[in-house]
Amino acid sequence: MTNPSSHAIRIALILILLSLATFPIYWMVVTSLTSSANLFADTPQMLPDPAQSFNYADTFKHTGVLVWLKNSAIVAIGTMVLSILLAILPAYALSRFKFRGKGGLGFVLFATQMLPEAMLVVPLYAIFTNLALLNTLGGLILANTAFTVPVITWILKGAIDGVPLEIEEAARVDGCSRLGIVLQVVVPVVAPTLAAASVIAFFHGWNEYVFAQTLVSSQELRTASVGLASFVGELSTPIHTVMAIGVMYTLPAVLFYLMVQRYVVAGMTAGSVKG
Amino acid sequence: MASIKLQHVAKHFGTKVAISDVDLDVNDGEFLVLLGPSGCGKSTLLRMLAGLETVSSGEIHLNDRRVDQLPPSARDMAFVFQSYALYPHMSVRRNIAFPLIMRQFKWWFHIPLIGGWAKRRIERSPEVADLVEKTARTLSLTEMLDRYPRTLSGGQRQRVALGRAMVRQPEVFLMDEPLSNLDAKLRTAMRAEITRLHQRVGGTFVYVTHDQVEAMTMGTRIALMRDGVVQQFGTPREIYTSPANTYVARFIGTPPMNLIEGRVEGGMIKLGEASLPMPHGLAAAAHAAGEPILLGIRPNALTLGAAGAPGQLAGQVSLAGQVSLVEHVGAESVVAVKLSHASTAHDEEGAVPGEIMITTQGYSDLEPGDQVSVVADLSEAVLFSRATGERLRAGLALAA
């Protein structure tokens, strides 16, 4: 039996942590539904004012938020698909094959994670200029993918390590080629981990700011992260508009996460127990 | 119709020799059992047959076709794994149909959605669907065709693995300890099922196990292996009654064959103080005069009498001893007796058990410490050289 007082303390702790996590989101929603007159009032408005929902209509009308969200979606989905496609085969090779320099390759993949994006902006800018990739969403997808592929490769390698070799041997006896084994047997078996890796790649592409700001200058190709930041002015910042865009920027990401959440949880626990 | 011929097959992992110069001829329709302890190379040999391991030297022939250089799928052999190796993301129906789908596989089946549609189409085609249904009926899996492997019990999973092998209608079935993950009761049931399957489906079976009961009950022939070398290749009866060496004698039989130290003198077998007349069947070994030998005798060829009972009947002799352990195993009892005037051979670990094992029918009233006389029926006894461990046969001289 649990002691009632310790149970109450536990509940209280959970509520405090939950409030800490959700309050900024709540505050974002409330601010997006606050009139500009009340934004800097002495007593902050704690409840959303539905009458201010025209803030959203105004934001749609006067900003390019829909285009930015579309661009962000293209970059995020492109990064996710390309990262997964490029990571599956190296992950399989690192897991299953023995070859000279395997350890070194693994280390180099890890080492790329130690380099900050800001350090690579200048060389990438020079390369993208030569390859005519500057100011294109494709270039942005490539830059983001370069950062996500190593980490996804390692995540998938871990999952493939857990796939019993006998299943692959059974597929060989049944007539599968090596590529067939990877695509028909291994990939479906590690699908939960694939979902988790997709979330990582998607959010990297969705949230990325430094490359999006530097490598893309055209207004029509702006992503939401850059568009959002463009409202922060030296003299004034329309906070309720920024927050309205913030809500719109968050919603698709939350929806995507809810869609794959079931698989992500399974992926993160896959292989942790004998089964 | 498939016969398998292995000629001088060897396998090395670096400097370690896993399989050493194996020659086997398996006839069409035979049920060959590769038997031996863990690490003896039996699974490696089976995997070499399947093409899952390369052959370091030697040749493997299926009928007249050399197959050791072919990929696994081109050998027309099905493999049943110890761990079942079912595809966890596929239903039982798809698991069984998978080898048939692979036969019609095109590169564009890799494309998502289109590939899925194409595979479903093959799975639903009358020839594949009928074969899958028929196989499922044979293995009582019809009710489970749309379930996933994770929802099945161990025995059901094993049947799905068998179904996946059967549906290909291969020339050879290779099975790597397929029953060792099952509990004892289910194992007995599946043992009978696989034997029936062999009788019904036909084809040549090669079956790996470390369980001598499986080997003796299922195999038409057994190849008993140790350290990558085939110790004896013969029918279960031959292996039981005429073990080629002391290793085989000790491996087969529960309890194993008793090996009593002695020597041949003047046409008699001398065990300690007792002299036994050389039985007719062993007369050929009389040339081993003076050399140390081991008398191999099965526990069921020994009977127990009260101490001092007259023993020297025709072809029989009695040895004095003291009961050291009695085990009751239902229908029979196993009695361990320490012989007074004779010693027994070292076992594999080098310890001297100093005891012989005797099986008696029913519940034995003997207790440890009782003095008994052991009466040996030598009609099915065998002699081994103590120096080499090899069985003494007519015309064979002992090693110096």
Chai-1 contact restraints between the chains, C-beta under 6 A:
chainA,res_idxA,chainB,res_idxB,connection_type,confidence,min_distance_angstrom,max_distance_angstrom,comment,restraint_id
A,E166,B,F81,contact,1.0,0.0,6.0,A-B,restraint_1
A,E166,B,S83,contact,1.0,0.0,6.0,A-B,restraint_2
A,E166,B,A85,contact,1.0,0.0,6.0,A-B,restraint_3
A,I167,B,A85,contact,1.0,0.0,6.0,A-B,restraint_4
A,E169,B,L52,contact,1.0,0.0,6.0,A-B,restraint_5
A,A170,B,A85,contact,1.0,0.0,6.0,A-B,restraint_6
A,R172,B,P72,contact,1.0,0.0,6.0,A-B,restraint_7
A,V173,B,P72,contact,1.0,0.0,6.0,A-B,restraint_8
A,V173,B,F79,contact,1.0,0.0,6.0,A-B,restraint_9
A,D174,B,F98,contact,1.0,0.0,6.0,A-B,restraint_10
A,D174,B,P99,contact,1.0,0.0,6.0,A-B,restraint_11
A,D174,B,M102,contact,1.0,0.0,6.0,A-B,restraint_12
A,G175,B,S73,contact,1.0,0.0,6.0,A-B,restraint_13
A,G175,B,M102,contact,1.0,0.0,6.0,A-B,restraint_14
A,L183,B,H110,contact,1.0,0.0,6.0,A-B,restraint_15
A,P188,B,H89,contact,1.0,0.0,6.0,A-B,restraint_16
A,V189,B,H89,contact,1.0,0.0,6.0,A-B,restraint_17
